[in-house]
Amino acid sequence: MVSARLLQLLVLARLLSALPARGENDSHLVIAPQSPLLEIGTNFTATCLIINTDKITADDLYWKLHDTTVPKEQYIKVNSSALNVTVLITNERAEWLFCSCNKEKNHYVFLNSGKFIHGIFLRKGYRPEKPENLSCLSVQEKFYISPVLSCKWDSVGRQTPDIPTTYTLFVRVIPSENFSMSTDENHTEVRLNVFPNHMTMEVWVEARNKLGTAESEHLKVDAGWFVKTNPPSDVRVISEPSFPAALLINWTQPIEKYYLRLTYQIRYCPEGSQSWTYVPPEDIAKDIESFRLQDLQPDTVYVIQVRCKNAVEGHGHWSNWSANTTKRTPEFRPKSKPDLWRVIAEGDSINERRVQIICKDPVLANGRILKFDIKIQDVKHKVKNVSWEWESILVNRTEANSSSNQRKITPLKEILLANTKSVKVHVTASNSVGKSAEASLVISEKARVPPPVEELKVWPKEGQLWLKWNPPTSMNVTEYVVEWVTGDQIDWQKENRNTLKTAIKGNLETFVCYTISVYPIYYGRIGKPTTEKAYLEQGAPIEGPIVRLRGKPGRNEAELVWTEIPQQSQRGFITNYTISYTSGTKLHNITVPVNTTSYTLRSLSGNTKYDIWINASTIQGSTKGFNHSFTTLKYAPGEIELIVVGVSLGFLFVVVMTMLLCIYKKDVITKNFWPQIPNPGESTIGSWSPDYSLKTDTPKENCLSGISVLDVDVCDGKCVFEEDKASLPLKKDKYLSEEHSSGIGGSSCMSSPRQSVSDSDEGGDMADTTASTIQYSSVVASNGYKGQTPSSQPQQGIFSRSESTQPLLDSEENPDMIVHEGSGHFQRFSRRPCFTRTAEGEDDSNPADISQLEMHQQEMLEHLDFCPLEENPEQTTPTDEHSADWLPSAPVSSYMPQLGGYRSQ
């Protein structure tokens, strides 16, 4: 501790001695050491010195690393003018370390703050570490070794830009020559004067930076240890017919033996394969130029390569491999049986099977197969049209096909086999050298096929389809056949009896569905298959389903149908269908199972256009089908008929109810629409005149007194004349056929003249006359009513006119006809100004009376333009039944139906 403190004081003294003379702008703080190089992961101690001032002490100082104030726990006060700090160097970033003075309590420091701060720049790095895996080589150039030695190594440790590491390669040729080369990378070259064959060399690498140095291990070996020759040249492969399983290899050494003694390595593989077979090193002698490959397959093309290196003990460098050399081994008779199989389909009848015998070349064909020999033997009975002799089937194959790794499938024969028959098929294969062993297969009766395997599972894994199954428990299996079929393509492979898990070895395609079956073989008898479908890799379908409508859409529903996507377009297992439909704004989706090919959409809107499509989905995605549009009906089928029937029934119900109401309420309806009109013939209103007093007279029931009708013609003033009484009965029958109804019962006439039309005397029908506006008058008597005593003062009669467009009654259309009800008297008075009703049964024909009456009527017309009836003086009070209350309420003519009792013009 004491020695370290002394060393620090010496450093400070040396620093102070090196400082320049004091000036105005000199700093009062100095940090030692200046510009240090620091190793990352170590502690660094710096000292801040106060110089040329007594205004501050070490207690006023503090440290900052970059922008962070260093805690005071890391400070060490050396004396009143020196303060140490110790910091840990952790990151690779270069930083500033500052020593400053507090200026809050010292005005001098505040005014001269630039003189009370000092900093040093900390550069950081790592110590170099020993390089590893040093290796060097000199390559062959033409017929000698190149003097350029190339070396490379692995750099160990880390570097920073502030403290980089350089590498120096040292080469020493013992005993005298030394060479070196420096670099910043991990490889370099050293050029020697000449390559030192059969001499010892020492090679190493030194790593150096400002924090230290490190050396790699020294390689001290023979110079041939660094040599890499060219590959063997002129490599030749010879095929010998007497050795069908061997090939002879010859080559030439790349360099003369007095430079190097070489050893060799040989590898080979069948053409098209990437799996190389290496000849064991111990089987290859040193310094040779030929070798015989053995245990090869006959009639197989092999690819052969050779390389070499220095035979000295130790590392050495192998040369590159020679170029590929190919050769086919000679043919030999087949060593394995043909791969025999069959395809069974339905025959022409229900009791037959169509069996096609197929086979593949033997696995060890040892040559190009030229023909197959086949024999079909009936197990129990003779088979129709089947020969028991061997039959040869020639095969025409090119050499290219026979050399392919994919064995070709050859159809041999097709037979029709009854379901109750069983046959055994024998097949042999022949090449140019000989014939293979015999392969056999038993095709059992349809009803007696042995049991299948159990619990077959198929799944894809690492680009292959794997299978697993359990063996049948009832019988012993000799082998298994794994068959895969897609479309019209079929292939199979055989597995031994102990295999319960395998991968399909054929060339399978992605996105293709394969039907995979496992058949147990019981000593040549084929068992029942267990089948599964699988994909090597699944994808989204190529196309979607095509949807259409079944029939016509309804108002609120539509039935959709679609067909399954073709197998080659599915590219995977369809998991579900999604039905999507929209009417322009809102999209609806319905998911249905994969086994569904029809669906009925419900709750649709009437008279609406819908767009619909179907998506088919797999585990890898979905594909949309084509759009289909349809428009729902405005009315559902039968709805219009239902509306028509409903409306008809409703109308019929209203009609029936109306008729029933009319029947049950006949009296009420009659009273409201056709009110009962009092019979004017039964009226008791007395005849009156303004100049004569009223007399009460009780009328007779259902009869009229003698009635005189006067037609008044104010223009010519002609007298009335009396008609022929012989026509009275005819006229009376016509005009009295209906109940009399009259108006006032007094006298009335029109205010203006009216032309009347009379019919013939023989009683024909009266012609109708178009009525103009008819004026009626109501008469209010000035005398007492119902026996009341009138006022003593004379009163004038009050006449109230009314106008009506009601057509005249039949009797009004014929004013010439007057019926005297009570006396059976009928008189016609034509062109007279007025009429007078006399007492019942009387016929007043006194000329003096007539003249007096005419004068009186003329006066009335002049003053009132109205001519009243003259009542019986005795008839002054009407009865209760025919009260005069009805007089002012309606026009007179409305109470005069078809009776010409009273007429006004």
TADAFEN-V57514 format. One record per residue. N is the residue number from 1. SS is DSSP state (H for helix, E for strand, - for the rest). OMEGA is omega in whole degrees, 0 to 359 (none if undefined). Layout:
n: {N,N}
ss: {SS,SS}
omega: {OMEGA,OMEGA}
//
This chain:
n: {1,2,3,4,5,6,7,8,9,10,11,12,13,14,15,16,17,18,19,20,21,22,23,24,25,26,27,28,29,30,31,32,33,34,35,36,37,38,39,40,41,42,43,44,45,46,47,48,49,50,51,52,53,54,55,56,57,58,59,60,61,62,63,64,65,66,67,68,69,70,71,72,73,74,75,76,77,78,79,80,81,82,83,84,85,86,87,88,89,90,91,92,93,94,95,96,97,98,99,100,101,102,103,104,105,106,107,108,109,110,111,112,113,114,115,116,117,118,119,120,121,122,123,124,125,126,127,128,129,130,131,132,133,134,135,136,137,138,139,140,141,142,143,144,145,146,147,148,149,150,151,152,153,154,155,156,157,158,159,160,161,162,163,164,165,166,167,168,169,170,171,172,173,174,175,176,177,178,179,180,181,182,183,184,185,186,187,188,189,190,191,192,193,194,195,196,197,198,199,200,201,202,203,204,205,206,207,208,209,210,211,212,213,214,215,216,217,218,219,220,221,222,223,224,225,226,227,228,229,230,231,232,233,234,235,236,237,238,239,240,241,242,243,244,245,246,247,248,249,250,251,252,253,254,255,256,257,258,259,260,261,262,263,264,265,266,267,268,269,270,271,272,273,274,275,276,277,278,279,280,281,282,283,284,285,286,287,288,289,290,291,292,293,294,295,296,297,298,299,300,301,302,303,304,305,306,307,308,309,310,311,312,313,314,315,316,317,318,319,320,321,322,323,324,325,326,327,328,329,330,331,332,333,334,335,336,337,338,339,340,341,342,343,344,345,346,347,348,349,350,351,352,353,354,355,356,357,358,359,360,361,362,363,364,365,366,367,368,369,370,371,372,373,374,375,376,377,378,379,380,381,382,383,384,385,386,387,388,389,390,391,392,393,394,395,396,397,398,399,400,401,402,403,404,405,406,407,408,409,410,411,412,413,414,415,416,417,418,419,420,421,422,423,424,425,426,427,428,429,430,431,432,433,434,435,436,437,438,439,440,441,442,443,444,445,446,447,448,449,450,451,452,453,454,455,456,457,458,459,460,461,462,463,464,465,466,467,468,469,470,471,472,473,474,475,476,477,478,479,480,481,482,483,484,485,486,487,488,489,490,491,492,493,494,495,496,497,498,499,500,501,502,503,504,505,506,507,508,509,510,511,512,513,514,515,516,517,518,519,520,521,522,523,524,525,526,527,528,529,530,531,532,533,534,535,536,537,538,539,540,541,542,543,544,545,546,547,548,549,550,551,552,553,554,555,556,557,558,559,560,561,562,563,564,565,566,567,568,569,570,571,572,573,574,575,576,577,578,579,580,581,582,583,584,585,586,587,588,589,590,591,592,593,594,595,596,597,598,599,600,601,602,603,604,605,606,607,608,609,610,611,612,613,614,615,616,617,618,619,620,621,622,623,624,625,626,627,628,629,630,631,632,633,634,635,636,637,638,639,640,641,642,643,644,645,646,647,648,649,650,651,652,653,654,655,656,657,658,659,660,661,662,663,664,665,666,667,668,669,670,671,672,673,674,675,676,677,678,679,680,681,682,683,684,685,686,687,688,689,690,691,692,693,694,695,696,697,698,699,700,701,702,703,704,705,706,707,708,709,710,711,712,713,714,715,716,717,718,719,720,721,722,723,724,725,726,727,728,729,730,731,732,733,734,735,736,737,738,739,740,741,742,743,744,745,746,747,748,749,750,751,752,753,754,755,756,757,758,759,760,761,762,763,764,765,766,767,768,769,770,771,772,773,774,775,776,777,778,779,780,781,782,783,784,785,786,787,788,789,790,791,792,793,794,795,796,797,798,799,800,801,802,803,804,805,806,807,808,809,810,811,812,813,814,815,816,817,818,819,820,821,822,823,824,825,826,827,828,829,830,831,832,833,834,835,836,837,838,839,840,841,842,843,844,845,846,847,848,849,850,851,852,853,854,855,856,857,858,859,860,861,862,863,864,865,866,867,868,869,870,871,872,873,874,875,876,877,878,879,880,881,882,883,884,885,886,887,888,889,890,891,892,893,894,895,896,897,898,899,900,901,902,903,904,905}
ss: {-,H,H,H,H,H,H,H,H,H,H,H,H,H,H,H,H,H,-,-,-,-,-,-,-,-,-,-,E,E,E,E,-,-,-,-,E,E,E,-,-,-,E,E,E,E,E,E,E,E,-,-,-,-,-,-,-,H,H,H,E,E,E,E,E,-,-,E,E,-,-,H,H,H,E,E,E,E,E,-,-,E,E,E,E,E,E,E,-,-,-,-,-,-,E,E,E,E,E,E,E,-,-,-,-,-,H,H,H,H,H,-,H,H,H,-,E,E,E,E,E,E,E,E,E,-,-,-,-,-,-,E,E,E,E,E,E,E,E,E,E,-,-,E,E,-,-,E,E,E,E,E,E,E,-,-,-,-,-,-,-,-,-,-,-,E,E,E,E,E,E,E,E,-,-,-,E,E,E,E,E,E,E,-,-,-,E,E,E,E,E,-,-,-,-,-,-,-,-,E,E,E,E,E,E,E,E,E,E,-,-,E,E,E,E,-,-,-,E,E,E,E,H,H,H,H,E,E,-,-,-,-,E,E,E,E,E,E,E,-,-,-,-,-,-,-,E,E,E,E,E,E,-,-,-,-,-,-,-,-,-,E,E,E,E,E,E,E,E,E,-,-,-,-,-,-,E,E,-,-,H,H,H,-,-,-,-,-,-,E,E,E,E,-,-,-,-,-,-,-,E,E,E,E,E,E,E,E,E,E,-,-,-,-,-,-,-,-,-,-,-,-,-,-,E,E,E,E,-,-,-,-,-,-,-,-,-,-,E,E,E,E,E,E,E,E,-,-,-,-,-,E,E,E,E,E,E,E,E,E,-,-,-,-,-,-,-,-,-,-,E,E,E,E,E,E,E,E,-,-,-,-,-,-,-,-,-,-,-,-,E,E,E,E,-,-,-,-,H,H,H,H,H,-,-,-,-,-,E,E,E,E,E,E,E,E,E,E,-,-,-,-,E,E,E,E,E,E,E,E,-,-,-,-,E,-,-,-,E,E,E,E,E,-,-,H,H,H,-,-,-,-,-,E,E,E,E,E,E,E,E,-,-,E,E,E,E,E,E,E,-,-,-,-,-,-,-,-,E,E,E,E,E,E,E,E,-,-,E,E,E,E,E,E,E,E,-,-,-,-,E,E,E,-,-,-,-,-,-,-,-,-,E,E,E,E,E,E,E,E,E,E,-,-,E,E,E,E,E,E,E,E,E,E,E,-,-,-,-,-,-,-,-,-,-,-,E,E,E,-,-,-,-,-,-,-,-,E,E,E,E,E,-,-,-,-,H,H,H,H,-,-,-,-,-,E,E,E,E,E,E,E,-,-,-,-,E,E,E,E,E,E,E,-,-,-,-,E,E,E,E,-,-,-,-,-,-,-,E,E,E,E,E,E,E,E,E,E,-,-,E,E,E,E,-,-,-,E,E,E,E,-,-,-,-,-,-,-,H,H,H,H,H,H,H,H,H,H,H,H,H,H,H,H,H,H,H,H,H,H,H,H,H,H,-,H,H,H,H,H,H,H,H,-,-,-,-,-,-,H,H,H,-,-,-,-,-,-,E,-,-,E,-,-,E,E,-,-,-,-,-,-,-,-,-,-,-,-,-,E,-,-,-,-,-,-,-,-,-,-,-,-,-,-,H,H,H,H,H,H,H,H,H,H,H,-,-,-,-,-,-,-,-,-,-,-,E,-,-,-,-,-,-,-,-,-,-,-,-,-,-,-,-,-,-,-,-,-,-,-,-,-,-,E,E,E,E,E,E,E,-,-,-,-,-,-,-,-,-,-,-,-,-,-,-,-,-,E,E,E,E,E,E,E,-,-,-,-,-,H,H,H,H,-,-,-,-,-,E,E,-,-,-,-,E,E,-,-,E,-,-,-,-,-,-,-,-,-,-,-,-,-,-,-,-,-,H,H,H,H,H,H,H,H,H,H,H,H,H,H,H,H,H,H,-,-,-,-,E,-,-,-,E,-,E,-,-,-,-,-,-,-,-,H,H,H,-,-,-,-,-,H,H,H,H,-,-,-,-,-,-,-,-,-,-}
omega: {181,180,178,179,178,179,179,178,178,178,179,179,179,179,181,179,181,181,178,180,184,175,184,185,180,178,178,179,178,179,175,2,180,175,181,171,190,176,182,181,179,176,179,180,178,182,177,183,175,183,171,175,174,182,182,175,180,179,180,185,172,184,174,175,187,179,185,177,181,179,182,177,181,179,172,180,180,175,184,182,181,181,179,172,179,181,177,180,188,185,184,184,176,186,174,174,185,169,184,181,176,184,181,187,184,181,180,179,181,182,182,186,179,180,184,174,179,181,175,182,183,175,190,179,181,172,178,177,186,176,183,176,176,177,181,177,173,186,178,174,184,186,180,184,181,177,180,180,179,182,175,184,178,177,181,180,185,179,174,179,182,181,180,179,175,181,179,178,179,177,181,176,184,21,197,190,177,180,178,179,181,180,174,182,184,175,178,179,175,179,176,177,177,181,185,179,177,177,180,179,177,184,174,181,178,176,186,166,186,179,178,181,175,182,174,174,181,174,181,187,175,183,179,179,182,187,172,183,171,177,177,183,175,179,181,179,184,176,183,182,181,179,184,181,184,174,180,182,174,177,180,180,182,184,182,184,182,171,185,167,190,169,191,174,184,173,183,176,174,182,181,179,177,181,184,173,183,175,181,182,182,178,184,178,179,172,177,182,177,179,180,174,183,180,176,177,177,178,179,179,180,174,188,176,181,172,185,175,179,184,179,179,181,189,182,181,175,174,173,178,176,179,181,174,184,177,177,175,180,179,175,182,182,180,180,182,171,179,189,179,182,175,184,176,179,180,180,177,185,182,182,173,175,186,176,180,178,177,174,179,175,178,176,182,177,179,180,181,182,180,172,173,185,175,180,185,177,183,183,186,178,181,182,176,179,181,178,180,176,179,182,178,183,180,179,181,176,180,180,180,182,180,181,178,179,182,183,178,182,172,184,187,176,182,170,186,178,182,182,181,178,181,176,184,178,182,171,179,183,170,184,182,184,185,180,172,185,174,182,181,180,175,188,172,185,183,184,178,180,186,181,172,185,171,177,177,180,178,177,179,175,175,178,173,181,180,176,181,175,184,173,183,188,186,178,182,178,177,177,174,177,183,174,186,170,183,178,179,182,175,182,174,182,178,182,189,183,182,176,178,182,175,178,186,179,178,181,179,177,177,179,181,178,173,187,181,175,180,169,178,181,180,178,179,184,178,178,180,167,194,172,175,183,174,173,175,181,177,177,180,177,182,179,179,175,185,175,179,171,184,181,178,175,179,184,181,178,181,181,173,176,179,178,177,177,186,183,180,184,178,180,178,177,182,180,173,177,179,179,177,182,176,177,184,186,181,178,179,178,179,181,181,184,181,180,177,175,181,179,175,180,179,175,178,180,177,183,178,180,170,186,174,183,175,173,188,167,180,181,179,182,180,182,176,181,178,173,182,175,180,179,181,176,178,178,177,181,182,179,178,179,179,180,180,180,179,179,179,178,178,178,179,179,180,181,181,178,179,178,179,178,180,184,181,184,183,181,181,180,182,183,183,178,183,181,182,180,180,180,178,180,180,181,178,183,173,181,178,182,183,183,179,180,176,181,179,180,182,178,179,170,175,177,175,179,187,173,179,181,171,184,176,185,183,187,175,179,183,177,176,185,181,181,183,180,180,183,181,181,181,182,181,184,188,179,181,178,181,179,169,186,177,191,183,171,179,177,175,180,177,178,182,178,178,179,180,180,181,181,181,183,175,175,182,181,177,179,179,179,185,170,180,184,179,179,179,171,183,175,184,178,178,181,183,181,174,180,181,180,180,183,180,179,181,177,176,181,181,180,182,173,178,180,176,181,180,178,177,181,180,179,178,181,185,182,187,179,180,172,188,188,186,185,188,175,180,174,175,184,174,175,183,186,174,180,175,179,178,184,177,181,177,184,180,180,181,179,178,181,180,178,180,181,179,180,179,180,177,180,180,180,183,191,188,182,184,182,174,176,183,173,182,182,183,184,186,177,179,180,184,181,182,179,180,183,187,186,190,183,176,184,186,180,178,182,181,169,176,180,182,182,186,175,178,none}
//
